[in-house]
Amino acid sequence: MKICITSVGSATALNILKLLRKQTKYQVEIIGLDSNDFGYTSGSLLVDQFIKCPIASEDDYIRFVDELIENENIDLLIPIHDYEIHKLSQHKLNTNIIIPEQALIELFRDKLSSANSMQDIGIAVPPIIKVGDPLAGNYRKVIIRDRVGVGSKGIEILSKEGYLQISRGLDTSKKFVQEFITGDEYTVDVFSDKSGSPKLIIPRMRIEIKAGVATKVRIVYQKELINLTEKILKKYPIPGFCNIQFIVNEKGIFFIELNPRYGGMSISSSIASINVMKIFVDHFLKNELLSDMDEYMKMVRWNSVVTRYYEETIYYDEK
């Protein structure tokens, strides 16, 4: 079977690639896409075939993907980047691509809309501060976030005084403001079946962060986080992969955001449980039935610590 992975220069793509290589049930030919030239990203040297592609914002991106699927007989396309997922959700592809419905992608792409939707179903979020009413609340710090953004890009953390100075000029069509809260940061990795019913829900707590990236995590059986995740996905079913970020402190559990894709450190959950790419292929490509969630959750090595390391073993000898 042929599986195509986009953005193979990213850590997320490399993690999926590693899991596909480690499973031995299926013979898989992996095609990697990236906007960089061959040899200028490590992923290009690790796939069976590398193809340089346009970035998702370019006009010919969809045409390129359509032609690739037809010419290479792609069985499964795994988009990695949020912008790719958003663009591809607007177009019908002639291959398997496991992403949520476009309406859900739009909802969780807008961080303000998704925060409001969580409040609607009774899940706490850091208090949203209405721009133009900066004196409301007893907050000391605020966090200004892009409504549409990736990771920590565009985030500003300001004192109340600093925020008061700039609040009137804030573009609320692009930005929103929440009270800045602290606590333990959790990401919950989820794998669900075709109907969006979760089969694995694995919370991991950040222990160490370097340059905004988690490098050390603990796999934690946190029942309330698991229950909240089930509640969210019952309302908004997402097939395949997603990850949900929370902050936990003495006041409770607060939803931060949901990403409808495989996470940059989601491989830690597979390392501490089961090779999720095997059951992904079993179910989504081979139409095999999956076990109940309880059976997969028994395979998780709770309280284990997973650390990230870097290994430079590939070089490209440019002629």
BASEDREN-482870 format. One line per field, with one value per residue (C-alpha): residue number from 1; residue in one letter; x, y, z. Coordinates in nm, 4 decimals, always signed. Layout:
! residues N
n <- NUM ...;
res <- A ...;
x <- X ...;
y <- Y ...;
z <- Z ...;
! end
This chain:
! residues 319
n <- 1 2 3 4 5 6 7 8 9 10 11 12 13 14 15 16 17 18 19 20 21 22 23 24 25 26 27 28 29 30 31 32 33 34 35 36 37 38 39 40 41 42 43 44 45 46 47 48 49 50 51 52 53 54 55 56 57 58 59 60 61 62 63 64 65 66 67 68 69 70 71 72 73 74 75 76 77 78 79 80 81 82 83 84 85 86 87 88 89 90 91 92 93 94 95 96 97 98 99 100 101 102 103 104 105 106 107 108 109 110 111 112 113 114 115 116 117 118 119 120 121 122 123 124 125 126 127 128 129 130 131 132 133 134 135 136 137 138 139 140 141 142 143 144 145 146 147 148 149 150 151 152 153 154 155 156 157 158 159 160 161 162 163 164 165 166 167 168 169 170 171 172 173 174 175 176 177 178 179 180 181 182 183 184 185 186 187 188 189 190 191 192 193 194 195 196 197 198 199 200 201 202 203 204 205 206 207 208 209 210 211 212 213 214 215 216 217 218 219 220 221 222 223 224 225 226 227 228 229 230 231 232 233 234 235 236 237 238 239 240 241 242 243 244 245 246 247 248 249 250 251 252 253 254 255 256 257 258 259 260 261 262 263 264 265 266 267 268 269 270 271 272 273 274 275 276 277 278 279 280 281 282 283 284 285 286 287 288 289 290 291 292 293 294 295 296 297 298 299 300 301 302 303 304 305 306 307 308 309 310 311 312 313 314 315 316 317 318 319;
res <- M K I C I T S V G S A T A L N I L K L L R K Q T K Y Q V E I I G L D S N D F G Y T S G S L L V D Q F I K C P I A S E D D Y I R F V D E L I E N E N I D L L I P I H D Y E I H K L S Q H K L N T N I I I P E Q A L I E L F R D K L S S A N S M Q D I G I A V P P I I K V G D P L A G N Y R K V I I R D R V G V G S K G I E I L S K E G Y L Q I S R G L D T S K K F V Q E F I T G D E Y T V D V F S D K S G S P K L I I P R M R I E I K A G V A T K V R I V Y Q K E L I N L T E K I L K K Y P I P G F C N I Q F I V N E K G I F F I E L N P R Y G G M S I S S S I A S I N V M K I F V D H F L K N E L L S D M D E Y M K M V R W N S V V T R Y Y E E T I Y Y D E K;
x <- +0.0000 +0.1074 +0.0811 +0.1616 +0.2717 +0.2873 +0.5324 +0.7965 +1.0345 +0.8313 +0.8839 +0.5202 +0.5641 +0.8872 +0.7084 +0.4324 +0.6984 +0.8801 +0.5606 +0.4770 +0.8270 +0.8029 +0.4803 +0.5542 +0.2054 +0.1845 +0.4324 +0.4060 +0.5579 +0.5831 +0.5784 +0.6852 +0.5878 +0.7532 +0.8063 +1.1825 +1.4151 +1.5280 +1.8073 +1.7167 +1.4906 +1.5661 +1.2280 +1.3107 +1.5903 +1.3775 +1.0831 +1.0705 +0.9941 +1.0193 +0.8265 +0.8624 +0.5230 +0.3709 +0.2766 -0.0931 -0.1537 -0.0489 -0.3167 -0.1981 -0.1738 -0.5026 -0.4346 -0.0929 -0.2407 -0.5141 -0.2600 -0.0299 -0.3083 -0.3966 -0.0425 +0.0949 -0.2205 -0.2113 -0.4107 -0.3949 -0.2995 -0.1928 -0.1791 +0.0352 +0.0087 -0.3040 -0.3158 -0.2948 -0.5784 -0.7918 -0.7274 -0.7844 -1.1089 -1.2570 -1.1956 -1.3087 -1.0093 -1.0042 -0.8266 -0.8547 -0.7913 -0.8958 -0.9868 -1.2989 -1.5865 -1.5103 -1.7438 -1.5480 -1.2166 -1.3487 -1.4755 -1.1500 -0.9387 -1.0946 -0.9662 -1.2275 -1.5185 -1.3929 -1.3530 -1.7110 -1.8317 -1.6665 -1.8434 -2.1718 -2.1295 -2.0179 -1.6400 -1.4335 -1.1958 -0.9673 -1.2007 -1.2501 -1.1985 -1.4257 -1.2177 -1.3451 -1.4309 -1.0761 -1.1626 -1.3876 -1.2430 -0.9647 -0.6994 -0.3340 -0.2125 -0.3740 -0.2849 -0.3575 -0.4022 -0.4577 -0.8049 -0.6476 -0.2935 -0.0527 +0.1200 +0.2465 +0.2882 +0.1244 +0.0806 +0.1470 +0.1390 +0.0890 +0.0313 -0.3085 -0.1515 +0.0224 -0.2995 -0.4960 -0.2564 -0.3130 -0.6615 -0.8569 -0.6511 -0.6811 -0.8216 -1.0916 -1.1476 -0.8014 -0.7218 -0.8913 -0.7981 -0.8174 -0.7057 -0.3593 -0.3714 -0.0995 -0.0963 +0.0084 -0.0121 -0.1654 -0.2124 -0.4582 -0.3802 -0.6845 -0.7329 -1.0903 -1.2641 -1.4503 -1.7522 -1.5382 -1.5748 -1.2501 -1.0427 -0.7433 -0.7454 -0.4016 -0.3281 +0.0351 +0.1691 +0.4483 +0.7527 +1.0063 +0.9657 +1.2427 +1.1772 +0.8036 +0.8279 +0.7659 +1.0804 +0.9803 +0.6293 +0.4633 +0.1792 -0.0872 -0.4132 -0.6211 -0.9807 -1.1387 -0.9368 -1.0391 -1.4051 -1.3901 -1.2274 -1.5051 -1.7619 -1.6019 -1.5779 -1.9329 -2.0437 -1.7806 -1.6813 -1.3428 -1.2279 -0.8606 -0.6290 -0.6716 -0.5124 -0.6669 -0.4742 -0.5768 -0.4368 -0.5032 -0.4706 -0.6298 -0.9405 -1.0110 -0.9485 -0.9478 -0.9753 -0.7126 -0.7522 -0.8230 -0.6060 -0.7735 -0.4491 -0.1608 +0.0433 +0.4108 +0.4751 +0.1868 +0.4388 +0.5021 +0.1541 +0.2286 +0.5632 +0.3823 +0.1007 +0.0530 +0.1770 -0.1276 -0.0393 -0.0920 -0.4483 -0.5013 -0.4212 -0.6143 -0.9290 -0.9209 -0.7596 -0.8377 -1.1811 -1.1033 -1.3188 -1.1457 -1.1709 -1.3511 -1.1698 -1.1151 -0.9006 -0.6659 -0.6503 -0.5207 -0.2130 -0.1082 +0.1924 +0.0592 +0.3005 +0.5793 +0.8062 +0.8911 +1.1800 +1.2608 +1.6101 +1.7647 +1.9796 +2.1714 +2.2519 +2.1559 +2.3442 +2.2902 +2.5948 +2.4942 +2.6781;
y <- +0.0000 +0.3576 +0.6124 +0.9773 +1.2016 +1.5778 +1.8214 +1.5522 +1.8137 +1.8334 +1.6308 +1.5192 +1.3670 +1.1951 +1.0405 +0.8964 +0.7727 +0.5953 +0.4239 +0.3079 +0.1620 -0.0147 -0.1960 -0.5195 -0.6358 -0.4373 -0.3604 +0.0136 +0.2396 +0.5890 +0.8971 +1.2194 +1.5714 +1.8958 +2.2436 +2.2143 +2.0601 +1.6996 +1.6690 +1.9918 +1.8193 +1.4917 +1.3419 +1.3565 +1.1033 +0.8668 +0.8067 +0.5673 +0.8498 +1.2235 +1.4811 +1.8545 +2.0211 +2.3704 +2.5082 +2.4860 +2.8583 +2.8458 +2.8363 +2.5137 +2.3125 +2.1245 +2.0546 +1.9192 +1.6869 +1.5642 +1.4786 +1.3132 +1.0859 +0.9820 +0.9384 +0.7550 +0.5569 +0.6834 +0.4657 +0.7059 +1.0707 +1.1921 +1.5732 +1.7074 +2.0848 +2.2691 +2.4806 +2.1700 +2.0046 +2.3169 +2.3473 +1.9781 +1.9738 +2.2087 +1.9658 +1.6117 +1.3849 +1.0529 +0.8699 +0.7984 +1.1021 +1.0800 +1.4285 +1.5718 +1.7321 +2.0800 +2.2441 +2.0935 +2.1975 +2.5518 +2.5477 +2.4337 +2.6427 +2.9515 +2.9419 +3.1899 +2.9992 +2.6702 +2.8231 +2.9499 +2.6089 +2.4440 +2.6812 +2.5928 +2.2266 +2.3045 +2.2823 +2.5581 +2.7781 +3.0580 +3.3591 +3.5453 +3.9186 +4.1323 +4.3831 +4.7322 +4.6435 +4.6022 +4.6884 +4.3844 +4.1065 +4.0791 +3.9405 +4.0449 +3.9136 +3.8464 +3.6300 +3.7670 +3.4940 +3.4780 +3.3480 +3.1395 +3.0285 +2.7409 +2.6574 +2.9514 +3.1871 +3.5260 +3.4857 +3.7810 +3.7748 +4.1162 +4.2642 +4.4206 +4.7640 +4.6763 +4.5383 +4.8522 +5.0589 +4.8628 +4.7110 +4.9759 +4.9163 +4.5376 +4.3851 +4.1547 +3.9945 +3.8403 +3.8458 +3.7614 +3.7962 +3.5587 +3.5767 +3.4267 +3.1208 +2.8861 +2.5211 +2.1813 +2.1606 +1.8454 +1.7248 +1.4406 +1.2229 +1.0598 +0.7889 +0.7275 +0.4967 +0.5934 +0.7121 +0.9304 +0.6990 +0.7124 +0.3968 +0.5514 +0.8578 +0.9176 +1.2274 +1.3355 +1.6049 +1.8317 +1.7958 +1.9825 +2.2335 +2.3715 +2.6473 +2.5893 +2.2173 +1.9421 +1.7329 +1.5298 +1.4105 +1.1813 +0.9516 +1.0064 +0.8272 +1.1342 +1.0140 +1.3594 +1.4578 +1.1348 +1.1991 +1.5579 +1.4394 +1.1849 +1.4593 +1.6844 +1.4087 +1.2941 +1.6438 +1.6822 +1.3358 +1.3342 +1.0191 +0.9279 +1.1503 +1.4617 +1.6126 +1.8382 +2.0743 +2.1568 +2.3431 +2.1928 +2.3968 +2.4291 +2.5870 +2.3038 +2.1915 +2.4448 +2.3712 +2.5482 +2.4128 +2.1087 +2.0159 +1.7778 +1.6029 +1.3975 +1.5998 +1.6855 +1.4746 +1.2282 +0.9560 +0.9448 +0.7969 +0.5256 +0.4495 +0.4060 +0.1913 +0.0446 +0.1345 +0.3371 +0.3420 -0.0336 -0.0169 +0.2981 +0.1026 -0.2015 +0.0027 +0.2825 +0.0986 -0.2681 -0.2098 -0.4288 -0.3853 -0.2385 -0.3629 -0.1716 +0.1268 -0.0583 -0.3199 -0.0606 +0.1423 -0.1677 -0.1518 +0.1930 +0.2042 +0.4668 +0.6912 +0.6249 +0.9124 +0.9635 +1.1887 +1.3258 +1.3096 +1.4162 +1.1988 +1.3436 +1.0341 +1.1520 +1.3774 +1.4805 +1.4961 +1.7654 +1.7307;
z <- +0.0000 -0.0633 +0.2150 +0.1532 +0.4423 +0.4017 +0.5641 +0.6131 +0.7466 +1.0674 +1.3852 +1.3690 +1.0226 +1.1287 +1.4272 +1.2082 +0.9683 +1.2534 +1.3710 +1.0190 +0.9839 +1.3214 +1.2399 +1.0525 +0.9597 +0.6365 +0.3633 +0.3196 +0.0585 +0.2020 -0.0173 +0.1515 +0.0516 +0.1534 +0.0126 +0.0694 -0.1864 -0.1541 +0.1007 +0.2770 +0.5261 +0.7020 +0.6145 +0.2442 +0.3062 +0.5157 +0.2837 -0.0115 -0.2522 -0.1973 -0.3992 -0.3604 -0.3397 -0.3200 +0.0200 +0.1091 +0.0580 -0.3077 -0.5762 -0.7369 -0.4122 -0.4574 -0.8240 -0.7293 -0.4642 -0.7013 -0.9699 -0.7171 -0.5917 -0.9455 -1.0755 -0.7706 -0.6759 -0.3173 -0.0738 +0.2193 +0.2572 +0.6023 +0.6197 +0.9038 +0.9097 +1.0260 +0.7103 +0.4900 +0.6817 +0.6481 +0.2736 +0.2029 +0.4047 +0.1441 -0.1398 -0.2235 -0.2754 -0.4580 -0.1761 +0.1952 +0.4120 +0.7763 +0.8905 +1.0573 +0.8718 +0.7433 +0.9977 +1.2883 +1.1386 +1.1055 +1.4653 +1.6250 +1.3904 +1.5519 +1.9108 +2.0336 +1.8773 +2.0184 +2.3661 +2.3517 +2.2346 +2.5356 +2.7717 +2.6000 +2.6998 +3.0548 +3.0211 +3.1811 +2.9832 +3.1084 +3.1483 +2.8201 +2.8572 +2.6451 +2.4558 +2.5286 +2.8872 +3.0224 +3.3822 +3.4292 +3.6447 +3.8978 +3.6647 +3.6953 +3.3593 +3.0244 +2.7287 +2.3827 +2.1246 +1.7515 +1.6782 +1.4005 +1.4668 +1.5113 +1.8369 +2.0398 +1.7423 +1.7905 +2.1662 +2.3960 +2.7764 +2.9340 +3.2752 +3.3324 +3.3015 +2.9757 +2.8353 +2.9270 +2.7194 +2.3980 +2.4405 +2.2479 +1.9354 +1.9394 +1.6192 +1.7579 +1.4185 +1.4517 +1.8248 +2.1530 +2.5175 +2.8123 +3.1713 +3.1995 +3.4229 +3.5397 +3.6378 +3.5102 +3.1324 +2.9894 +2.6359 +2.5821 +2.2794 +2.1217 +1.8618 +1.7470 +1.5024 +1.1845 +1.3813 +1.6061 +1.9055 +2.1106 +2.1446 +2.3188 +2.5434 +2.6931 +2.9034 +2.9247 +3.1531 +3.0380 +3.2613 +3.0492 +2.7681 +2.5482 +2.2937 +2.3334 +2.2578 +2.5129 +2.5528 +2.8591 +2.9506 +3.2009 +3.0937 +3.3603 +3.4325 +3.5103 +3.5145 +3.5066 +3.2005 +3.0288 +3.1142 +2.9867 +2.6646 +2.6132 +2.6739 +2.4114 +2.1522 +2.2128 +2.1097 +1.8384 +1.7050 +1.5317 +1.3466 +1.3595 +1.5587 +1.7658 +2.0735 +2.3359 +2.5614 +2.9185 +3.2178 +3.5610 +3.8790 +4.2225 +4.0683 +3.8261 +3.4686 +3.1861 +2.8141 +2.6034 +2.2504 +2.0351 +1.7370 +1.4874 +1.3951 +1.5288 +1.7779 +1.7730 +2.0852 +2.0401 +1.9663 +2.3427 +2.3893 +2.1335 +2.2948 +2.6276 +2.4859 +2.1383 +1.7909 +1.6963 +1.3261 +1.3080 +1.4375 +1.2290 +0.9107 +1.0373 +1.0769 +0.8219 +0.5294 +0.5974 +0.7560 +1.0564 +1.3648 +1.6682 +2.0254 +2.2980 +2.4425 +2.7720 +2.5974 +2.4473 +2.7669 +2.9489 +2.7251 +2.8495 +3.0815 +3.3165 +3.5061 +3.2588 +3.1556 +2.7895 +2.6858 +2.3438 +2.2026 +1.8757 +1.6541 +1.3608 +1.1552 +0.8070 +0.5740 +0.2154 -0.0082 -0.2546 -0.5816;
! end
